[in-house]
C-alpha cells in the first residue's frame, strides 16, 4: 500500500506533469471505483489542473472553477503515467484498469488495482472535505505544527497498542503498516506496547523515530517517476516485509506476527528484549 512518503512523491510527480494541463476526459472503467455521483466526472473535463495536494494517503487534483478529483490507492492500487493514451475509451472488463484520465494532447494516467478485493476509491467533489476519509484525518506528521508536545497529546489516554495507534488515520494521517513497523524498529519499541504507558523519554524517542523515518523516506522517494516508487520503497525498508532475514542493526532474525489480513515484522533483540511476540494465528492453529 502506498503510504505518506510514496503519496508525497506522487504528488510531486503529478505537480510536474499535470499543473496547467487541461483534462480532456475522465473515464471510470471499474464499477466499484467511483464513490460519488454529484458532480459527475464529466464536470472535470475541459478544466485546468491548478494544484496537486496530499491529504494523508489521499491525492487531490484541484481544477479551475472548483471541482476536485480525489483518489485513495488503497492496498493494491497504483497510478501509471502514460505518455500517450488511446482516444478510444477502454472497454470495461475484469482487468486491473479502474479509471483513466486523459489530458488534451494525449498524455495522462491510469489508476489500476490488482487482485479481487477492490478498495481503490475515486471521488469527484466540490471540496476535499466532502470525502469522509479526509474529513476524519488526524494531523499530518510532516506539518510544522506536529511537535513533540502535539504528539504526546495524541498518545495521552490511548489504551491501545502503539502499532495500532500509529496506523489509525484519525490519530496521525499517512502512516500505514510498513512505516509503522519501520518507525517502531527505529525507536526500539515493541509494537504491542500500550501507547498510554510510554514514559516521556520513550515518547520523545518514538517522535524522533517517526519524524526521521518519514522524512528520510520522502527524500529517498523524491524525484522518482511514478513507476519506480514501489521498488524504491522496498529497498529502504529494514524490517517490514523482511521476515527471516537478518536485522540490519543487530543481526538477529526478523520475525513476524500474522493477523487475519495483514502482518507486522519486528526484531526481537532491538524491540522486545529478545523475546518473540506471540503469533496469534499460529497460536490458534496449535490449540
N, C-alpha and C positions, 0 to 999 in steps of 0.2 A: 504494500500500500504506500503510495506517495505520502510523505509527511512534510512537516513545515519546511525543511531545507530544500527538498525537491520541488515543492509547490512554489517556494520563493524563487527558485531558479527558473521554473516555468514562467512565472510572472515576468521575470526579466527578459526571457527569450521572446515571449509574446509581445512585450512592450516594444522590443526592437523590430519585430516583424509585422505588428498589427497597427501600431499607432499611426493615425492619419489615413488609414486604409478604409475603403468603403466595402461594406458587406453586400455581396450580390444575392446570396440565398443561404438560408439555414434549413437543413433537411433532416428532421428526425427520421431514423431508419428503424430502430427497435421500438416496439410498442411501449416498453416499460420505462424508457429513458426520460421522457418529458413529464415533469411533475406539476406543471402549471398550464393554464389554457388562456388566461387573460392578463396581459396582452398575448396574442399568438406569436409564434416565432417569426411570422412574416412581418411583424412590426419592426424587426431589426433590419430588414432588407432595405438597401439604399441609404443606410445611415453610416456615419464615420465613427470609427473607434477612437475615443478620446482619452481613455485611460485603461490600464490593466492593474488590478489590485488583488492582493491576497487577504482573505479573512480566515484565519486558522488554516484548514486544509481545503478551503473553497477558493476558486478563482472567479474573478468578477471582471467582465468586459463591459465597460461603460460606453454608451453610444451618445452621439449628439442628439438632443431632443428628448432624452430621458430614459429609454429602456435599457436594461442591463441583461446580459447573458451570463448567468452564474452556473458553475458546474462543480461537482464533487466527484473525484475519480474513484472513490471507494477502494475496495481491496484489489480488484483486478482490472481497473480501468487505466487507460493511458491516452495521451494526446500524441498524435502522429502528424507532423508537419509535412505538407505536400507542396512541392514547387509547381506542380501542375495537376489540377483536378479536372476530370471529365465534365463536360457540360451536361451530359445526360444524367438524370437523377439515379442514384443507386437503387437497385431492387431490394425490397425488404426480404429478409431471409434469416437463416439460422447462424450466419457468420458473426464475427466479432464486431462489425461496424454498428455503432449505435447512433451517431449523429455526425453530419458533415456541415462544415461552414466554408463556403466558397467566397473568395474576395473577387472584386472586379479586377480582371487581369489574369484570373485563373489559379492563383495560389490559394492556400487555405489549409485547413486541418480537419482531420477525422478524430472523433472520440471513439475508442474501441474498448471492448470489455471481453476478457477471456472467461471461460468456464460457464457453468449453468446457473450460478446464483447471481442474478442481475441486480446490482446495487448502485451502479453508476447513475447519478442524478443530475438533470439539467433543468434550470428554471429560467423563464423569461419573466422579469418582474420590473416594476417601476422603480423600486428601491431595494438594495440588497437586504435590508432589514426585514423584508417580506418573506425571506427564506427562513423557515423555522430553525434550521441548523445554525444559521448565522446569528439569529436573534438570541440564541441561548449561549453563545460563545463566552467563555471567560476571557481574562486579559491575555494579550499576546506577549509571550516571553521575550520577544525582541524589541518591544516598545520601550521608550525611555522611562516610562513610569513603573516598569516592572522591577522594582527594587527588592533588596533583601527583606525589608520591612513588609512590603506588599506580599511577598512570597510566604513569609512566616504567618501572615494573617490568614492566608488561604488554608494553611495546614491546621490552624487552631480549631480544635474540636472535631477534627476528622478521625473517626474511629476505624476507617478503612485501611487496608494495606496500601503502602505508598505506591506500589506499582499501579494499582487501580486509580489512585488519585491523580498521578501524572498523566494517565491516559484519558481522564474524564475531560471532555471538551468544554464542559460548563465551568470547570475549575481553571484550566490552563488550555489555551487554544493551540492546536497544531501538533501536539506530541502524540505519537501512536505507539504501537507495540515495539517496533525496532528501537526507536530512540529512547524510550523509557528504559529498555534493557541497557543501552549504552550509557545513559546518564547514571543509573544505579551502579553500574560497574565502575565508572569513573569516580563515583562518590564512595565506593567500597561499602555499599549498603545492601542488606537483604531486601529483595522485592516484597517479602512478607512482613516487613516491619510496619507497625501501625504508625500512621502519619502523626497522630496526636502525641505519640511518645517520644518524638525526636527532641533531643536537647538543643540548646541554642547553637552549640558547636556543630552538631550533626546537620541542623537545618542550614547553617551557613555553608557547610561543605557541599550539601546537596544543591544549594542555589548556585554555587560556583561551578559545580559539575554540569548543571543544566545549561547555564549560560555558555560555558566553554564548549561543550559538546555541540550545541546547536549552532553557535557562531562559526566554529571550525567546519562543520558540515556545510553550512551555507557558503563559506568561502571556497570549499572544495568543489561545490556544485556550480558556482558562478561561472558564466561564460560557456558552459557546456550546451550543446544542442539538445533539443528535447529527447531525441533518440538515444543519447548517451547517458542520461541521468540514472537509469536503473542500474546499469553496470557500475557507474561511479559510486552509487550508494553502497553497493555490496563491498567494494574494495575498502571503504572507510570504516566498516563495522568490525568491532573487536570481539564481541561475544554473540550478538544476535545472529541467528542462522548458522552458528559455527559449533553445534553440538558435537562432542567427541574430539574436537581439535584442541591444541594447547592454548591456554590463556597467554596472550602476548605480554602480559605483565609478570606473571609468576610461573608459568609453565604448567600449572595444574590443568586437568581436563575440564573443558566447558561442559556443563550439564544442562539438562532441560527439564522443565515441568510442563506437562501437557494438559490442556483443557479441552472442552468439547469442540471448539472451533478455532483454537489458537494454541500457542505455546510460548513460554518465555525461556531465555537462556541466561546463565549466570556462571560465575566462577566461585566454587566453594571456598578456596583459600582467600581470595580477595574480598568476598562479600558475606560469608556465613560462618566464619571461624573454622573452616574446614569441614563443616557438617553438610551433607547433601540434604536438600529440601525434599519433602515428601511429594512424590508424583501422584496426585490423586487418581488419575486414570489408571495407573499401574496398580495402585492400592486396591481399587475396586475389582480389578481382574484377579487379584490374589485371594480375595475373600471366598 
